[in-house]
Amino acid sequence: MAWPADKIKLDRVRALMKDQDLSALVCRAPDNVLYLTNYWCMKGYDAVIFPRHGEPTLIALEPQQADAERNSWTKDILYFKGYDERDPRPPQFRAWDRAYEVLKQRGLTDKVAVELNMGTQSADRMVGEPTTFMMSYFESFKKFCGEVVDATPLLNDARSIKTDQEVERMRLANELAALAMDYTREHMRPGMKESEVGAMYEGFVHGIGVGYQSKVEMARAFTLVWSGKGIATFTATGDRPIQKDEPTLFEIWVCVDGYWTDLTKNACPGELKPEYHKLLDLLLKVFNDAVSFARHGASFPELDKLVRARIAEGGYPGQPSHPVCHGVGARAHEWPYAHQAGTGTIKKGMVLAIEPGIYWPGGGGLRLEDNFLITETGNEKMCTDPDDFRLAKHPQDSKTEN
């Protein structure tokens, strides 16, 4: 969708650039190109030159001209060929050539920031084969720029505070996530494979999400689905059957035109077993304590300590084995992260995923996760699906009662 230029966001980036006396940012990670131009590339070959003064230049793959012209906030767009009969190099090399030309022609070579340290990056639209750049790309800037620095800390700072437009875009992703959860609860059945249920969820988001409210061009969902004893961390969805009277856990990423959710939702066909009632009651208390703590001015290290202490007090020391709070936006996992040995303060405008979890030896357990917008007075839950999934009664229950 051709969103209006998010001036507040772009002005924030330029203010940070001024503080560091930067001539330009050169970005090629799809999430950073999206953040600075509103153009979500198809294959990850593209780049943006974002100067401290003047119009940015988007460098886009030639077949994507219609997408770029429709969505990009900058009208200064240069194109490069996906295939050039005179040039055997991969397409991204031709994008780099255009980037060097722009920097030199516009006199932007004094101090340039490039993404030198990207631990993760969001996928391009094709998702299955992310494009990463080579050593020669990073080394090349040193040949003609006076100083080359890392752009990642600056972009982390800028991206951590969301604008109204970014929040609106994330609301769309959360709406689709909740609708897909309703649909999946209605249609999943005990005995189905975890993979069947995951495909059901993902297919609903893609099918309904493209064109949703006439605001969405591309919507995709990515899930990990585990049922009963299959619930664990860092494992793949399998062909295990969905269990009756036990939870099925959905690790959910929904992406709407490059903006993401990171959620964990649960469903239980049948009557939840007593041991899971007890575990859920404990996790809800931990979760609600963490949500109450997460407000403007609160400490990220103390949030991490709080969650882990509450879980230990409940009889599960050392849990969970994953972070319990992080930022969400143009990536599903982005800065800031809460860690007891780290630093940082929660600020108004951040969107945070809060996700305590407890996992039993031998399989089984639960995780709760939702996204929260930090406000003046506290925070706002962004997904309408209830975290106490007992309140989202499985449709089969009413059919059985009748």
N, C-alpha and C positions, 0 to 999 in steps of 0.2 A: 504494500500500500504506500502511496506517496504521502507520507506524513509531512507536515510542515517542518521547516528547519527548526531544530531544538536549540535556539540561541543561548539559552541559559547554560546548557551543557557545553556548547562550543566556547562560550566566553570563559567558563571555568577552566577549560583546557588551556586557553591562551593566557589566562592569568598565571597558571602554574608554569607555562613556558617562559613568561616574562621573569618570574622569580629565578629561573635557572638560566636566563639569558640565551635561550635556544632560538636558532634561526628557523628550524623546521623539525617536525616529526616525519619519519618515513615508516609507515606501518603496512604490513602485509598479512598479519593474522586475520582471518575472516571476521572475528568478533570485534577487533579494533577498527577494521575498515568499515564495518557496519556502524560502530559507535560514532565514527567521525563523519560519515557520509550518508548513512541510511541505505547503502547498497550492500546487499548480502550476495556474495559471489557464488557462482555455480561450482567452480573447481579449485578455488584457492590460489590461483595464479596471480591475482590482481593486487594492486597496491594503492596507497594514497600518500601524496605529499601534502602535509598540513602545515602551512607556514604560520608564523606568529602574526604576520600582517598579510592581508590580502586573501584572495580566493584559493581554496584548496584545489589540487589537481588529482582527479581520480584516473587511474590507469587500469583499463578494463579489457577483458578478452573480447575480441571483435564480435563473435556471435552473440554476446550479451548486450549489444548496443541498446536494444529496446528496453530491457530491464534496467540498465544503467540510467538511461534518459528518463525513464518513468519515475524511478525511486531516488536517485541521487540528489542531495541538497546542493551540490556544486554543479555548475553547468560547464566547468572546464574539465572536459573528459577527453583523454587520449586513449586510443585503442591499439592493440597489438594482435597479431595473427595467432591463432591456435596452431595452424600449420603454415609454414613458409617454405616454399620449394627451394629457396636459396640458403636456408638456415637449418641445419640438422639438430640444433639444440632444443631441449624441452621448452615449452611456451614461456615458463616463468623467466627465462633468461632474457627474452625480448621485453618483458615487463620491466626488468631491472634496467635495461638499456634506456627505456623511456624515462624511468625515475632519475637516472644520472643526468640525462639531458635537461630535465626540468630544473633540478637543483642548480646546475651550472648556468643555464639561461636566465634564471631568476635571481641569481646571486645569493643563494641560500646555503652556501657551503661553509660558513664560519663555524657554527656549532650545531651539529645534527644529532638527533636522538633516534636510535634504531632499536627494535625489540631484540636486544642481545640475550635476554634471559626470560624465556617464556616456558615455564614448567608445563603448562597445558595451554591449549587454544581450542576455541570452539570449532566445530566442523563447518565446512562449506555446505552448500545445499545438497551435494551428492553424498555426503556423510560417510560412505563406505570406504573411501580412499583419501583420507586427509593429506593435503599437500604440505610438506615442511620444507624449509629452505636450507640451502647448503652452506658450507663454510665459506665458499668463494663469494657468496652474497654479502656476508658480514664483513669479510676482509676487504672487499672492493671499496667500501666507503672511505677507508683510511687513505686511499690513493689520492683523493681529490677534495676531502673535507678537512678543514682546519682542526676540528675536534669531533670525535664520535663518542657519544655517551649512550647509556641504556635508557630507553623510553619506558620500560615497564613500571618502575616505581611511580612515575608521574601519572601514567594511565591508570594504575591501581588506585591512586588517590582520587583522580577525577571520577572514575567509574563507581567508586564505593558509595557516592551520594547520588541518588536517583532523582531525575526531574519528574514533573507531573506527566509528561509524555511517556517517559519510560515506565512509570507506574501503571499508566493506562494500558500499555502494551503487555505488561506482565499480568494485569488483571484478565486480559483476554486469554492468556495461556492458562491461568488458574481456573477460569470459567470452563474451558474445554476439558481440563483435567477432572473437574468435578462432574461434568456431564458424562464423561467417559466412565467414571467410577460408578455412577448410577446405572448406566447401560450394562456394564459388566456384571454388577451385582445381580441385575435382573436376569441375565442370560447364562451365567456360569452355573455349573451343576457338579456335584460330587462325582468323581470318576473321570471327568475331563482331564486332559493333560495340562500341566502348568503352562506349557508352550501354547496350547490352544487358547487358554484364557489370556495370556499375554498378547497373542495375535489379535484377539477380539478387542482388547483395549486399544492397541496401537492402530488397528484398522478403523475404529470408530473415530479417533482423533483426526486421522488423515482424511477420512471420508467426509465428516461433518465440518472439520476445521478449515479446509480450503474454501475460501469464500465466506467464512463465518462473519455474520453481521455486516457483510460487504466491507470488512476491514482487514481481512487476512488473505494474503497471497499463498503462503505455504505454512502448513501446520504438520508437525510430525511428533510422534511419541516414541519413547524408548523405555522399555520396562524390563525389570527382573521380577519374576513371579516365583514364589516359593510357598509351599503349602505344608502345614503340620510339621512333621519332623524335618522337612526339607528347609525350614527357615534357618538361615545362617548368614554370615557376612562374606562378601567377596566370592560368591559362587554363582554359577550360571543357572538360568532357567533350564529345567530338565523335562523329562517325560513322566515325572511322578504324577500320580493322580491327585486331584483336588480332594481334600479330606472333609468329611462331614463332621460337624461339631468341633472343628479346630480352625484356627485362623489361616487364611491365605494372605500373604504379605505381598504388596505391590510396591517395588521401588520404581518411582515414576519420574521421568524427565519429559516434559511437554515443551516443544519449541514452536513459537509463533513468530515467523519472519525474523528469526535471530534472537528473540528474547525468550528466556527459559523459566520454567519452574523446577524445583527439586523437592519432591514430596515422597512421603511413604504413607500409604493407605492400606487398610486391612478390610477383609470381608470374611464372614463366617456363615456358610450354609448350614443351618441347623442350630442347635443350642450349644453355646460355648461351654466347654468343659470347665469345671471348678478351678483347676490349676491356672487356666488362662484368665478367668475372672480375677483371680488374686494378682497375677502378674500385670494385667492391664490396670487394675486399681493403683498398683505401685507406680507404674510408668506414667499414668496420668497425673499423679501427684508431683512426680519429678518434673514432668513436662510443664505443668501449670506453674510450678515454682520458677522454672527457667524463663517462661514467658513473662511472668510478673517482674522478674529481675531485668529483662531486656528492655531498657529504656534509655533515652538520651542521657549521656554522662556516666553510664554504668561501665564497669571494667570488663573487658573481654577475658582476661585471665581469671577473674573471680567468677565469671559465668561458667567457665569450664570446671573450676574447682567445685562450684555449687552442684552442678549436675552429677559429677562423679562421686562426690561425697554422699549425696542423697541416694544414689544407686547402691553404694557400699553399705550405707545404713540399712537399706532394704535387704541386705544379704548377698549382694553380688559385687564384691570388690573387684576392681580391675576392668569393669565394663564401662562403656563399650570399647571395642578395638578400633573405632573410627572417630573422626572429629564430631563434636556435638553441636557446632555452630559455625556457619560460614556465610559469605555473601552469595547472592544470586543476582543475575542480570543478563548481560550478553553472553555469559557462560552459566552453566548449571552450578559450577563450583568456581567462585572467584573470591579475591581478597575483599574483606578481611576474614581471618580465621580466629576463632577463640582457642587459646592454648594457655594452660596454667604457667608455662615457662616463658610465655611471650609478653607482648605489651599491647596497648591499644584501648581505645574508648569507643563505645557505641555512640553513634551520632544520628540525629534526626535526618531522615531521608535515606538511610540505609535500608536495604531489604535483606533480611537474614533468614536462613534455614536453620531451625532448631530441631535437633534429631537425637534424643536419647534412645538407647536401645539396650536390650538385655537378651542374651542368647544362651541357651542351655547346652551343657556338654552332651554330645550325642545327637543334637539337632532339636529344633524348636526354639521358640522365643518370640519376641515382639520388638518392633521399633515404631515410634511415632515421629512424624516429621511434617512440619508445615512451614510456610513462608510468611514472614511478618514484616510489615512496613513500620519503621520506627517513626513516631509522630512527636508532636510537642508534649503530649501528656502521657505517652506510653507506647503502645503499638497496636497495629491492626492486622488481624489474620486475613490472608488474601485468598484462601481457598475455602469455599463453603462446605466442603465435605467434612463431616464431623470426625474429630480425632478419637473420640470414644465411639468406635464403630458399632457398638451395641445399639446406638441411637439410629443407625442407618440399617434398619431391619431388613434382612434378606427377604425378597419377595416370596421365596418358597415357603417361608414360615407361615404366612397368612393362608397360602393354599393348603398347607398341611392342617392348620387349625380348622379350616372349613370342611 
